[in-house]
Amino acid sequence: RHGTLRFNGNVSEKLLTLLIQELKR
């Protein structure tokens, strides 16, 4: 379960980074 939480955190972080990059465009 801890691994899943960590995985979800990484995914949301990547999604946030992608969103920020799109906004910067």
Residue pairs with C-beta under 8 A, 6 or more apart in sequence:
none
